[in-house]
Amino acid sequence: MGERNKRKNIINQKIVLLNRAVFCYRMNPSADGWACGSVVEHVPDKNGVEGSIPSTPTMLLEIKENELLKNHSSFKIGGAARYFVVAKSKEEIIEAIKFAKGKNLPYFVFGGGSNILFRDEGFEGVAIKIGNCPSAGGLKIENSSVNVGAGVLFSQLIIKSIDAGFIGFEWGVGIPGTVGGGVAGNCGAYGHSISENVESVSVLDEAGSAGWRIKKYSNKECEFCYRGSRFKNLGNAEVILEIEFKLAKAPPAGGKEKSKEEIKNILLNRRRKIPSHPSIGSIFKNIVIGGLRNKNEFLKLIPQEKIKTGKFPAAYLIEQCGLKGMNIGGAQISDLHANFIVNIGEGRAADVLELIKICKQKVREKFNIDLEEEIVVLPR
Ligand SMILES: Cc1cc2nc3c(=O)[nH]c(=O)nc-3n(C[C@H](O)[C@H](O)[C@H](O)COP(=O)(O)OP(=O)(O)OC[C@H]3O[C@@H](n4cnc5c(N)ncnc54)[C@H](O)[C@@H]3O)c2cc1C
């Protein structure tokens, strides 16, 4: 390789320092913007021009190579990502995406990794973990508004909002992961979901030739549905940066104590029901009775007292197929909660996917119901 090429390579590729790599690269914009949501800010590049695209490297970003995704998943399953970044600010998220585009590689963003099954073969692209830090939003409470960065843990949001004298998130105690991940998947429990308190969601997206912009979506524009939202559907075309929640004030007399009591009871209840082995929560969505084509036939097959807030537990159907406790390799359909697959030691994504296939097949045969995954499998 000639001297000039060598130098170019060093500048444009990587300088490996103490097993860590620092990359510089050029970005290559492509996607057009989305139709709804209001643009609240164009993101200035490091050279100070609003929304413009730098033609020279602008920021040193710490990027790891061949990072095992199982180390970033509550399931402890998953092969290596070709590149891995923890992005702690919108600038770092932009840089990470630009890095992926510059290398013509796919990318995905994630938070706590508590709802994702990473495949064994890993990811030939850039995995971007949204970190918890003040410049990604932190946690700010004012009047009845709570502004939270996407990388903040949901558990922190619950505790801090109760401490600040608010009620409304008690139901969420025990749900792992970040607020961004929770909003993308519209996490929920005990008949509640996180979308109930969402006022607005700020996202980062690429505005084609106009560079990068931050858009704010109202609750309605987020297209929340049962365990979903526009953000989950778009598959990371928009990255959630910050969420504004509206919460009610706790009654001055005994409000906080009542919340803490509720939390204690929920935690006790969850401890009885939720398996302790590594998992990614419920694999399948519960069955929305109102949405069934064959509702009348299905209702004849199930104990109707188990229908709660219009949904029937997928766990019951799996259990009735005799699948509780079944294992393949190191993965097992939990014998405590049949909608959980647990990693009982060295479980592989292939084992989990096989169990998922069997559950779907058996439930279809016995109940004529198509189970739908709640979890996300990456790469898709
Ligand atoms: C033991 C256990 C119990 C659980 N109990 C519940 C429960 O009761 N209720 C429930 O709903 N869930 C439950 N879950 C599942 C999981 O904890 C939740 O879905 C959680 O909200 C996921 O958050 P996360 O940060 O881990 O998301 P991740 O798993 O990291 O990501 C999930 C999805 O969100 C996307 N995403 C993440 N961050 C962003 C972002 N900033 N911008 C755009 N997209 C993003 C990802 O691309 C992915 O599609 C449980 C999981 C476990 C392990």
The ligand as an SDF file (V2000), in Angstrom:
LIG
                    3D

 53 58  0  0  0  0  0  0  0  0999 V2000
  -37.5270  -10.2810   34.1960 C   0  0  0  0  0  0  0  0  0  0  0  0
  -38.2180   -9.3940   33.1750 C   0  0  0  0  0  0  0  0  0  0  0  0
  -39.4860   -8.9260   33.4380 C   0  0  0  0  0  0  0  0  0  0  0  0
  -40.1530   -8.1220   32.5070 C   0  0  0  0  0  0  0  0  0  0  0  0
  -41.4170   -7.6610   32.7950 N   0  0  0  0  0  0  0  0  0  0  0  0
  -42.0520   -6.8760   31.8990 C   0  0  0  0  0  0  0  0  0  0  0  0
  -43.3790   -6.3950   32.1770 C   0  0  0  0  0  0  0  0  0  0  0  0
  -43.9590   -6.6390   33.2240 O   0  0  0  0  0  0  0  0  0  0  0  0
  -43.9580   -5.6100   31.2330 N   0  0  0  0  0  0  0  0  0  0  0  0
  -43.3500   -5.2840   30.0510 C   0  0  0  0  0  0  0  0  0  0  0  0
  -43.9440   -4.5580   29.2380 O   0  0  0  0  0  0  0  0  0  0  0  0
  -42.0980   -5.7220   29.7810 N   0  0  0  0  0  0  0  0  0  0  0  0
  -41.4370   -6.5020   30.6640 C   0  0  0  0  0  0  0  0  0  0  0  0
  -40.1740   -6.9670   30.3670 N   0  0  0  0  0  0  0  0  0  0  0  0
  -39.5530   -6.6490   29.0730 C   0  0  0  0  0  0  0  0  0  0  0  0
  -38.6540   -5.3800   29.0940 C   0  0  0  0  0  0  0  0  0  0  0  0
  -38.0760   -5.1940   30.3530 O   0  0  0  0  0  0  0  0  0  0  0  0
  -39.4050   -4.1300   28.6970 C   0  0  0  0  0  0  0  0  0  0  0  0
  -39.9820   -4.2930   27.4280 O   0  0  0  0  0  0  0  0  0  0  0  0
  -38.5080   -2.8870   28.7170 C   0  0  0  0  0  0  0  0  0  0  0  0
  -39.3180   -1.7430   28.6250 O   0  0  0  0  0  0  0  0  0  0  0  0
  -37.4700   -2.8720   27.5970 C   0  0  0  0  0  0  0  0  0  0  0  0
  -36.5760   -1.7960   27.8020 O   0  0  0  0  0  0  0  0  0  0  0  0
  -35.0590   -1.8810   27.2930 P   0  0  0  0  0  0  0  0  0  0  0  0
  -34.4060   -0.5830   27.5400 O   0  0  0  0  0  0  0  0  0  0  0  0
  -34.4080   -3.0820   27.8640 O   0  0  0  0  0  0  0  0  0  0  0  0
  -35.3100   -2.0690   25.7360 O   0  0  0  0  0  0  0  0  0  0  0  0
  -34.4000   -2.9150   24.7160 P   0  0  0  0  0  0  0  0  0  0  0  0
  -34.6170   -4.3720   24.9920 O   0  0  0  0  0  0  0  0  0  0  0  0
  -33.0150   -2.4200   24.7530 O   0  0  0  0  0  0  0  0  0  0  0  0
  -35.0800   -2.5190   23.3420 O   0  0  0  0  0  0  0  0  0  0  0  0
  -36.4060   -2.9110   23.0600 C   0  0  0  0  0  0  0  0  0  0  0  0
  -36.8610   -2.2410   21.7540 C   0  0  0  0  0  0  0  0  0  0  0  0
  -36.8720   -0.8330   21.9280 O   0  0  0  0  0  0  0  0  0  0  0  0
  -36.0260   -0.1950   20.9490 C   0  0  0  0  0  0  0  0  0  0  0  0
  -35.3690    0.9400   21.6150 N   0  0  0  0  0  0  0  0  0  0  0  0
  -34.6950    0.9280   22.7900 C   0  0  0  0  0  0  0  0  0  0  0  0
  -34.2550    2.1740   23.0780 N   0  0  0  0  0  0  0  0  0  0  0  0
  -34.6400    2.9710   22.0490 C   0  0  0  0  0  0  0  0  0  0  0  0
  -34.4700    4.3590   21.7570 C   0  0  0  0  0  0  0  0  0  0  0  0
  -33.8240    5.1950   22.5620 N   0  0  0  0  0  0  0  0  0  0  0  0
  -34.9970    4.8370   20.5860 N   0  0  0  0  0  0  0  0  0  0  0  0
  -35.6890    4.0190   19.7390 C   0  0  0  0  0  0  0  0  0  0  0  0
  -35.8720    2.6980   19.9790 N   0  0  0  0  0  0  0  0  0  0  0  0
  -35.3570    2.1850   21.1070 C   0  0  0  0  0  0  0  0  0  0  0  0
  -35.0460   -1.2790   20.5230 C   0  0  0  0  0  0  0  0  0  0  0  0
  -34.5520   -1.0220   19.2130 O   0  0  0  0  0  0  0  0  0  0  0  0
  -35.9240   -2.5120   20.5710 C   0  0  0  0  0  0  0  0  0  0  0  0
  -36.7220   -2.5830   19.4090 O   0  0  0  0  0  0  0  0  0  0  0  0
  -39.4990   -7.7740   31.3000 C   0  0  0  0  0  0  0  0  0  0  0  0
  -38.2050   -8.2390   31.0390 C   0  0  0  0  0  0  0  0  0  0  0  0
  -37.5650   -9.0460   31.9790 C   0  0  0  0  0  0  0  0  0  0  0  0
  -36.1800   -9.5270   31.6960 C   0  0  0  0  0  0  0  0  0  0  0  0
  1  2  1  0
  2  3  1  0
  2 52  2  0
  3  4  2  0
  4  5  1  0
  4 50  1  0
  5  6  2  0
  6  7  1  0
  6 13  1  0
  7  8  2  0
  7  9  1  0
  9 10  1  0
 10 11  2  0
 10 12  1  0
 12 13  2  0
 13 14  1  0
 14 15  1  0
 14 50  1  0
 15 16  1  0
 16 17  1  0
 16 18  1  0
 18 19  1  0
 18 20  1  0
 20 21  1  0
 20 22  1  0
 22 23  1  0
 23 24  1  0
 24 25  2  0
 24 26  1  0
 24 27  1  0
 27 28  1  0
 28 29  2  0
 28 30  1  0
 28 31  1  0
 31 32  1  0
 32 33  1  0
 33 34  1  0
 33 48  1  0
 34 35  1  0
 35 36  1  0
 35 46  1  0
 36 37  1  0
 36 45  1  0
 37 38  2  0
 38 39  1  0
 39 40  1  0
 39 45  2  0
 40 41  1  0
 40 42  2  0
 42 43  1  0
 43 44  2  0
 44 45  1  0
 46 47  1  0
 46 48  1  0
 48 49  1  0
 50 51  2  0
 51 52  1  0
 52 53  1  0
M  END
$$$$
